[in-house]
Amino acid sequence: MTGPSEWGAREEVGVGPWDGPWPDDPRYDPELLENGDRRNVVDPYRYWRREAIVSDVDTRRHPFHVAIENFQHDHNIGTVVRTANAFAAAAVHIVGRRRWNRRGAMVTDRYQHLEHHEDVTGLLAHAAARNLAVVGVDNTPGASPLETVELPRDCVLLFGQEGPGLSGAAQEVASVVVSIAQFGTTRSINAGVAAGIVMHTWVRQHADLGDAW
């Protein structure tokens, strides 16, 4: 039986110092081998240098990008970045204000490519140069139901801010705007949640699930 002193105990994340001879592999970080690795990474990347992890993920990243408008300091960006990292998105694009609250990213931004664009026009130019279709996500009249749409494989999933949704400029440049089916009383769902739903839809349609951890 667990005693009262143990009720509030939390399991420590990660692993301690390396046990045994150190691996002769440049991907491993001597400091982590010596002191342990408590980072928020999957087990196959334990003790690896950050640069080595990013380089390895780069070989497996998916061809979809994620963009979110940040004209009002949207607090959901950290969540979007964390989810994009989980699904190995090619990059996350911040449109508007450069600064954003990184707390929700849970340090995953260190392993995710991030790019900034002053406005939607800049994002559109970036997408056009790489032949990426721009898919807007918003529950606006005329939007196509996400549940019935085949998302482009090479694309930018563009999300608006909590509350106002996609800006008019974003809706104009999107090749298609999709909406998420809702059945309750709220007019919209959290932008971070919406991003996760749409990214997972892309994964179901295009990803090789055999590559998942």
N, C-alpha and C positions, 0 to 999 in steps of 0.2 A: 504493500500500500504506500502511496506517495505521501510523504509528510508535508506539513504546512510550509516548511521552509523551501520546498521544491515546487510549490504550486506556481510561483511566478518565474521559474527558471525557463530560459529560452535556449533552444539548441543553437550552438554556435555554427555559423555558416562557413563553408569552405573546408580546407584541410590545413593541418599543421606542417611543421618543417618536414622536408623530404627524409624518408627513412631509408638508409642504405647509401651506396655509392651514387654520386650525382651523375645524371645522364650526360653523355658527351654529345650535346645537341645545341646549336646556337639559338634555337627557339626558346630555350629555357632561361629564366631570369635568376641569376645567382642569389639575389636578395630574397626572392620569393621562395627559392629552394631552402634557404637558411631559416627564414622566419615564418613560412607558411603563406598560404594564399586564401584570403578571405573575400575575394572579389565576387561580384555577381556575374559569374561566367559558368558555362556548362562544364562538366567534369573533363571532357577531352582537352580543354584549354587550361587546365590547372597548371600553374607554375610557368606558363608561357609569357613571354614579353608581349606587351600591348601591340607593338608593331607587327609581331609575328602572327598574332590573332587576326588583326585587320587584314594582313596579307592573305591569310588562309581563307577568311570569309569572302574576300574579293574573288576568289576562284569559284565561289558558289552563289554569288549574289544573283537575285532575280532581276529581270529587265523592267520591273515597274518602279517608278519613282513616286514619292509622296510629297505634296506641297500643301502648306497651310498658310492662310492669310493671317497677318499679325499686325493689324493696324490699330488695335486697342489692347495690346499686351495680353493676348489670349493665354490663359493659364493652362490650357489643355495641351500645349505644344510638347511639354515633357512626356506626357502620356503617349502622344503620337510618335515621338522619337523612339520611345521604349518599344512600342509595338512594331514599328518599322524595323527595328533591330531584330526582334524576335522572328520576323518573317523574311529577314535578309533582303530588305529593299535596296535597290541600287544607291539611292540617296534620298535625303530629306531636304526639301527646299523651304526656307522661311521667306515669305513674301511680305514686305513692309518693314516694320521695325526690326532692327538687327538684334536687339536684346530680348531675351525671353527667360522665363523661370525654368532653370534646369533641374530643379528638385525632383519633379515627377519622372525625369528620365532615368533616375536611379543609376547614374554614371554610365548608362549604355551609350551616351553620346560620344564617349571615347572610342567606340568601336564602329560608329556609324558615320558615313560621309554626310556632311552638312554643307549646304550652299545657301547663299543669301541673294535675294533680288529686291531691288528697291520697289518695284511695282509688278503688276501682272504682265505688263509688256515685256519686261526683262525675262520673266519666266517663260513666256511664249516664245521668245527668240531662242532661249536655251533649248526648249522642247523641239522647235522646228529644226534646229541644227542637228538634232539627233533623231529626227523622224519619230518623235514620241507624240502619240495622240493625247490630248488633254481631256480628261474625264472629270467633269464637275460633279460634286456630291451635294445635293440640297433638296429638301422637300418643297419644291416650287411647282406651280401649275405647269403642266406639260412635260415634267420630268419623266423619264422612263423608269419603270420599276426595276430596281437592282436584281430582283429575284428572277427576272425574265431576260436580262441582258447578258450577252457574251462580251466580257470586258476585253479590250485590245490587249494583246500580250505585251507590246512595247508601249508604255503609257505613263502619264503623270496623273495620279489621283489627287485632285485638287479640292481641298476642304476650306470652308469659310470659318468664321469665328463663332464662338458661342453667342447665341442671340440673333445677330443680324444675318448670319449665314453667308453664302457667297456674295461678294460684291457684284454690282452690275457689270463691271469690266470683266470679272472672272467668268460670269455666265456667257458673255459675248464671245470669249475666245474658246470656250469649251466646245469640242466636237460633239459631245453628248453630255447631258446632265442626267444623273440617276438619283433616284430617291429610295429610301429604305422603308419598307412596309411597316406601318405602326397601327396598333389596334386599341390603344388606350386614349386617355384624355389629353395628354401633353402634346403640344404643337411640334416639339422637336426633341431629339435626344442629344446627350452630351457629345460634343465634337470628338473627344477622345474615343468614346464608345463607337461612334459612327465610323471613325477611321479604322478601328479594329475589325468591324463587320465587313467593310468593303475590302480591306486587305485580305481577310480570310476568304472572301469570295474569289478574289484573284487567285489565291493559292489553290483553292478547290478546282478552279478551272484550268490552271496552267502549270502548277508546280509538280515536280516529280516527288511524290511523298516518300519514296524510298531514300531520299537524301536527308530526311528529317532526323533529328537526334532521337 
